[in-house]
Amino acid sequence: MTNLKGLAPKFGLDCTPEYVAGYKDTHLKPINFDYKLGYLFFLITDTLLDNYRLLDIGCGTAGYYRLAKNLKELVGLDYSKRMIATANELNALNKPYKSEFINSTFDQYNAVKKFDAILDNVSGNYLPHSVVRLKKIAEALNNNGLCVFHIQPPAGLKERLGILIKNRASYKITEKKFLSMVKENGCLTTIFSYKKRDRITFFLKKSV
């Protein structure tokens, strides 16, 4: 079950067929405004770059790549074998870009060739953000490469205090804390961000 945040990869669990089918179904329906809004982070990435190579961490079924116009090559990682199988199925329809989907976590993955863009859909959802992870992502990027992260800030003082008192890694993180991690990393620069509901999406650039 994918609602076990961070535990599914650790214990070798897979998504249920019903969970995967639900995602697949959304990518087979006609594209409308709400669909595009849901994947705004990718539409912005695809607009900013041309003829680019992209790594998607936690790609799921990767059905939203049917929106791609400038993508040259896609590498998708996901711990779920069912997600990977469906990603291969859906992206066979989304040519002309080249695609490869790998049943792996990012921690297990070693990039042979660097990327022009990296989307991290795992941190903040299934694993906490960390300086170590930011560093590995930066190392896998070409100079001036683009990386995208999502954060979900804690809601109100009570939730913030709860994270501090428990003194453990949390999937929720303040904007200030995330930006301090970026600063500590040293080779990533924030370009811009946008807020959608309870989530903030950051676009970072690798400094030369």
Contacts in CASP RR format, 6 or more apart in sequence:
PFRMAT RR
TARGET T0000
AUTHOR 0000-0000-0000
METHOD contacts of the structure
MODEL  1
MTNLKGLAPKFGLDCTPEYVAGYKDTHLKPINFDYKLGYLFFLITDTLLD
NYRLLDIGCGTAGYYRLAKNLKELVGLDYSKRMIATANELNALNKPYKSE
FINSTFDQYNAVKKFDAILDNVSGNYLPHSVVRLKKIAEALNNNGLCVFH
IQPPAGLKERLGILIKNRASYKITEKKFLSMVKENGCLTTIFSYKKRDRI
TFFLKKSV
1 8 0 8 1.000
1 13 0 8 1.000
1 15 0 8 1.000
1 16 0 8 1.000
1 19 0 8 1.000
2 8 0 8 1.000
2 15 0 8 1.000
2 19 0 8 1.000
2 80 0 8 1.000
2 126 0 8 1.000
4 11 0 8 1.000
4 13 0 8 1.000
5 125 0 8 1.000
5 126 0 8 1.000
5 127 0 8 1.000
5 171 0 8 1.000
6 126 0 8 1.000
6 127 0 8 1.000
7 13 0 8 1.000
8 14 0 8 1.000
8 15 0 8 1.000
8 79 0 8 1.000
8 80 0 8 1.000
8 126 0 8 1.000
9 79 0 8 1.000
9 105 0 8 1.000
9 126 0 8 1.000
12 79 0 8 1.000
14 79 0 8 1.000
14 80 0 8 1.000
14 81 0 8 1.000
14 82 0 8 1.000
15 80 0 8 1.000
15 82 0 8 1.000
15 83 0 8 1.000
17 82 0 8 1.000
20 61 0 8 1.000
20 80 0 8 1.000
20 82 0 8 1.000
20 83 0 8 1.000
20 86 0 8 1.000
23 60 0 8 1.000
23 61 0 8 1.000
23 63 0 8 1.000
23 83 0 8 1.000
23 86 0 8 1.000
24 61 0 8 1.000
24 63 0 8 1.000
24 86 0 8 1.000
24 89 0 8 1.000
24 90 0 8 1.000
26 35 0 8 1.000
27 61 0 8 1.000
27 63 0 8 1.000
27 64 0 8 1.000
27 66 0 8 1.000
27 90 0 8 1.000
29 35 0 8 1.000
31 66 0 8 1.000
31 67 0 8 1.000
35 64 0 8 1.000
36 43 0 8 1.000
36 67 0 8 1.000
37 196 0 8 1.000
38 196 0 8 1.000
39 64 0 8 1.000
39 67 0 8 1.000
40 194 0 8 1.000
40 196 0 8 1.000
40 201 0 8 1.000
41 119 0 8 1.000
41 148 0 8 1.000
41 150 0 8 1.000
41 201 0 8 1.000
42 64 0 8 1.000
42 65 0 8 1.000
42 67 0 8 1.000
42 68 0 8 1.000
42 119 0 8 1.000
43 67 0 8 1.000
44 203 0 8 1.000
45 54 0 8 1.000
45 117 0 8 1.000
45 119 0 8 1.000
45 146 0 8 1.000
45 148 0 8 1.000
45 203 0 8 1.000
46 67 0 8 1.000
46 68 0 8 1.000
46 69 0 8 1.000
46 70 0 8 1.000
46 71 0 8 1.000
47 70 0 8 1.000
48 146 0 8 1.000
48 203 0 8 1.000
49 70 0 8 1.000
49 116 0 8 1.000
49 117 0 8 1.000
49 146 0 8 1.000
50 70 0 8 1.000
51 70 0 8 1.000
51 72 0 8 1.000
52 70 0 8 1.000
52 71 0 8 1.000
52 72 0 8 1.000
52 73 0 8 1.000
52 116 0 8 1.000
52 117 0 8 1.000
53 72 0 8 1.000
53 73 0 8 1.000
53 74 0 8 1.000
53 75 0 8 1.000
53 113 0 8 1.000
53 114 0 8 1.000
53 115 0 8 1.000
53 116 0 8 1.000
53 117 0 8 1.000
54 71 0 8 1.000
54 73 0 8 1.000
54 74 0 8 1.000
54 75 0 8 1.000
54 115 0 8 1.000
54 116 0 8 1.000
54 117 0 8 1.000
54 118 0 8 1.000
54 119 0 8 1.000
55 75 0 8 1.000
55 76 0 8 1.000
55 77 0 8 1.000
55 111 0 8 1.000
55 115 0 8 1.000
55 117 0 8 1.000
55 118 0 8 1.000
55 119 0 8 1.000
55 140 0 8 1.000
56 62 0 8 1.000
56 74 0 8 1.000
56 75 0 8 1.000
56 76 0 8 1.000
56 77 0 8 1.000
56 118 0 8 1.000
56 119 0 8 1.000
56 121 0 8 1.000
57 76 0 8 1.000
57 77 0 8 1.000
57 106 0 8 1.000
57 118 0 8 1.000
57 119 0 8 1.000
57 120 0 8 1.000
57 121 0 8 1.000
57 122 0 8 1.000
57 123 0 8 1.000
57 137 0 8 1.000
58 76 0 8 1.000
58 77 0 8 1.000
58 78 0 8 1.000
58 79 0 8 1.000
58 106 0 8 1.000
58 120 0 8 1.000
58 121 0 8 1.000
58 122 0 8 1.000
59 76 0 8 1.000
59 77 0 8 1.000
59 78 0 8 1.000
59 83 0 8 1.000
59 87 0 8 1.000
59 101 0 8 1.000
59 121 0 8 1.000
60 78 0 8 1.000
60 80 0 8 1.000
60 83 0 8 1.000
60 84 0 8 1.000
60 86 0 8 1.000
60 87 0 8 1.000
60 121 0 8 1.000
61 83 0 8 1.000
61 86 0 8 1.000
61 87 0 8 1.000
61 90 0 8 1.000
62 74 0 8 1.000
62 76 0 8 1.000
62 87 0 8 1.000
62 90 0 8 1.000
62 91 0 8 1.000
62 99 0 8 1.000
62 101 0 8 1.000
63 87 0 8 1.000
63 90 0 8 1.000
63 91 0 8 1.000
63 94 0 8 1.000
65 71 0 8 1.000
65 74 0 8 1.000
65 91 0 8 1.000
65 94 0 8 1.000
65 97 0 8 1.000
65 99 0 8 1.000
66 90 0 8 1.000
66 93 0 8 1.000
66 94 0 8 1.000
68 74 0 8 1.000
68 94 0 8 1.000
68 97 0 8 1.000
71 97 0 8 1.000
72 97 0 8 1.000
72 98 0 8 1.000
73 97 0 8 1.000
73 98 0 8 1.000
73 99 0 8 1.000
74 91 0 8 1.000
74 97 0 8 1.000
74 98 0 8 1.000
74 99 0 8 1.000
74 100 0 8 1.000
75 99 0 8 1.000
75 100 0 8 1.000
75 101 0 8 1.000
75 102 0 8 1.000
75 115 0 8 1.000
76 87 0 8 1.000
76 99 0 8 1.000
76 100 0 8 1.000
76 101 0 8 1.000
76 102 0 8 1.000
77 101 0 8 1.000
77 102 0 8 1.000
77 104 0 8 1.000
77 105 0 8 1.000
77 106 0 8 1.000
77 109 0 8 1.000
78 84 0 8 1.000
78 87 0 8 1.000
78 101 0 8 1.000
78 102 0 8 1.000
78 103 0 8 1.000
78 104 0 8 1.000
79 103 0 8 1.000
79 104 0 8 1.000
79 105 0 8 1.000
80 103 0 8 1.000
81 103 0 8 1.000
84 101 0 8 1.000
84 102 0 8 1.000
84 103 0 8 1.000
87 101 0 8 1.000
88 99 0 8 1.000
88 101 0 8 1.000
91 99 0 8 1.000
91 101 0 8 1.000
102 109 0 8 1.000
105 122 0 8 1.000
106 120 0 8 1.000
106 122 0 8 1.000
106 133 0 8 1.000
106 136 0 8 1.000
106 137 0 8 1.000
111 140 0 8 1.000
114 140 0 8 1.000
114 141 0 8 1.000
114 142 0 8 1.000
115 140 0 8 1.000
115 141 0 8 1.000
115 142 0 8 1.000
115 145 0 8 1.000
116 141 0 8 1.000
116 142 0 8 1.000
116 145 0 8 1.000
116 146 0 8 1.000
117 141 0 8 1.000
117 145 0 8 1.000
117 146 0 8 1.000
117 147 0 8 1.000
117 148 0 8 1.000
118 137 0 8 1.000
118 140 0 8 1.000
118 141 0 8 1.000
118 146 0 8 1.000
118 147 0 8 1.000
118 148 0 8 1.000
119 147 0 8 1.000
119 148 0 8 1.000
120 133 0 8 1.000
120 137 0 8 1.000
120 147 0 8 1.000
120 148 0 8 1.000
120 149 0 8 1.000
120 150 0 8 1.000
121 150 0 8 1.000
123 129 0 8 1.000
123 130 0 8 1.000
123 133 0 8 1.000
123 149 0 8 1.000
123 150 0 8 1.000
124 150 0 8 1.000
124 151 0 8 1.000
124 152 0 8 1.000
124 171 0 8 1.000
124 172 0 8 1.000
124 173 0 8 1.000
125 150 0 8 1.000
125 171 0 8 1.000
126 171 0 8 1.000
127 133 0 8 1.000
127 171 0 8 1.000
128 169 0 8 1.000
128 170 0 8 1.000
128 171 0 8 1.000
128 173 0 8 1.000
129 149 0 8 1.000
129 151 0 8 1.000
129 173 0 8 1.000
129 178 0 8 1.000
129 181 0 8 1.000
130 169 0 8 1.000
130 181 0 8 1.000
131 181 0 8 1.000
131 184 0 8 1.000
131 185 0 8 1.000
134 181 0 8 1.000
134 182 0 8 1.000
134 185 0 8 1.000
134 188 0 8 1.000
135 185 0 8 1.000
137 147 0 8 1.000
138 147 0 8 1.000
138 185 0 8 1.000
138 187 0 8 1.000
138 188 0 8 1.000
138 206 0 8 1.000
141 147 0 8 1.000
141 206 0 8 1.000
142 206 0 8 1.000
143 206 0 8 1.000
143 207 0 8 1.000
143 208 0 8 1.000
144 205 0 8 1.000
144 206 0 8 1.000
144 208 0 8 1.000
145 205 0 8 1.000
145 206 0 8 1.000
146 191 0 8 1.000
146 203 0 8 1.000
146 204 0 8 1.000
146 205 0 8 1.000
146 206 0 8 1.000
147 188 0 8 1.000
147 203 0 8 1.000
147 204 0 8 1.000
147 205 0 8 1.000
147 206 0 8 1.000
148 201 0 8 1.000
148 202 0 8 1.000
148 203 0 8 1.000
148 204 0 8 1.000
149 178 0 8 1.000
149 201 0 8 1.000
149 202 0 8 1.000
149 204 0 8 1.000
150 199 0 8 1.000
150 200 0 8 1.000
150 201 0 8 1.000
150 202 0 8 1.000
151 172 0 8 1.000
151 173 0 8 1.000
151 175 0 8 1.000
151 178 0 8 1.000
151 199 0 8 1.000
151 200 0 8 1.000
151 202 0 8 1.000
152 171 0 8 1.000
152 172 0 8 1.000
152 173 0 8 1.000
152 198 0 8 1.000
152 199 0 8 1.000
152 200 0 8 1.000
153 172 0 8 1.000
153 173 0 8 1.000
153 174 0 8 1.000
153 175 0 8 1.000
153 198 0 8 1.000
153 200 0 8 1.000
154 160 0 8 1.000
154 163 0 8 1.000
154 170 0 8 1.000
154 172 0 8 1.000
154 173 0 8 1.000
154 174 0 8 1.000
155 198 0 8 1.000
159 172 0 8 1.000
160 174 0 8 1.000
163 170 0 8 1.000
163 172 0 8 1.000
175 200 0 8 1.000
178 202 0 8 1.000
179 190 0 8 1.000
182 188 0 8 1.000
182 189 0 8 1.000
182 190 0 8 1.000
182 202 0 8 1.000
182 204 0 8 1.000
186 207 0 8 1.000
187 206 0 8 1.000
187 207 0 8 1.000
188 204 0 8 1.000
188 205 0 8 1.000
188 206 0 8 1.000
188 207 0 8 1.000
189 204 0 8 1.000
189 205 0 8 1.000
189 206 0 8 1.000
189 207 0 8 1.000
190 202 0 8 1.000
190 203 0 8 1.000
190 204 0 8 1.000
191 203 0 8 1.000
191 204 0 8 1.000
191 205 0 8 1.000
192 203 0 8 1.000
193 200 0 8 1.000
193 201 0 8 1.000
193 202 0 8 1.000
193 203 0 8 1.000
194 200 0 8 1.000
194 201 0 8 1.000
195 201 0 8 1.000
END
